[in-house]
Amino acid sequence: TLPRIARGRSNSFRFASCLCRDTHRMARPRRVQSSTRHHLASKRCGAHTRVPEATFSCGGSQSWLEAHVVGHCVVSRHGDTHVEYELLVKLGQRSWRTRCRFSKFARFHEKLKRESGVRLPYLPTRCWWLLQNPLTEWFCDCRERQLEHYLRALLQLQFHLGEGKETLYSFLDVKPQLRSKNIYFPLPTLPEDNWV
């Protein structure tokens, strides 16, 4: 059985509910170091890395496209301190890692809504940033799980995205030469209640 992943019924209470469900922590892999303020980033990255709890994939005879949120790291750059989430992307036998801030997720989500014209899964809310420190351990850990759930639902929608597929591939840093391969698209899925 797949481990439980935070699915907040209400965006405002996802963070608290996810803390109570965090019972499936596993061994932690090595982290990618931050480019600046190495002593701060490497310490925090090592404390928040985990093996993906489930494989969210779209499999075909030649290639599979998978994406996981495998960790997060606090980075300070030019006086700006923020959190970057690390993504592990796999396509067939190839794999690579990329990192992005939550703001990049938000821009990607809005662009995908315009291009695809389909109902997308909810992206975690930003309103709690006004009430909580987004750099705290529990906040980052919970948001990491929410983003992984978001990617899981999104990968199941590839069949419906139309022109938005290129936006998805760009977000996941899929190289143009790899996009021409036989990437399998799943059968259509019914939208869930927490999709927009």
Secondary structure, DSSP 4 states (H G I P E B T S, - for coil): -PPP----SSGGGHHHHHHHT-------PPPPPPSSSHHHHHHHHHHT----SS--EEE-SSBEEEEEEEEEEEEEETTEEEEEEEEEEEETTEEEEEEEEHHHHHHHHHHHHHHH-S--BPPPPSGGGGTS-TTSHHHHHHHHHHHHHHHHHHHTTGGG-TTHHHHHHHHTT--HHHHTS-B--PPP-PPPTTB-
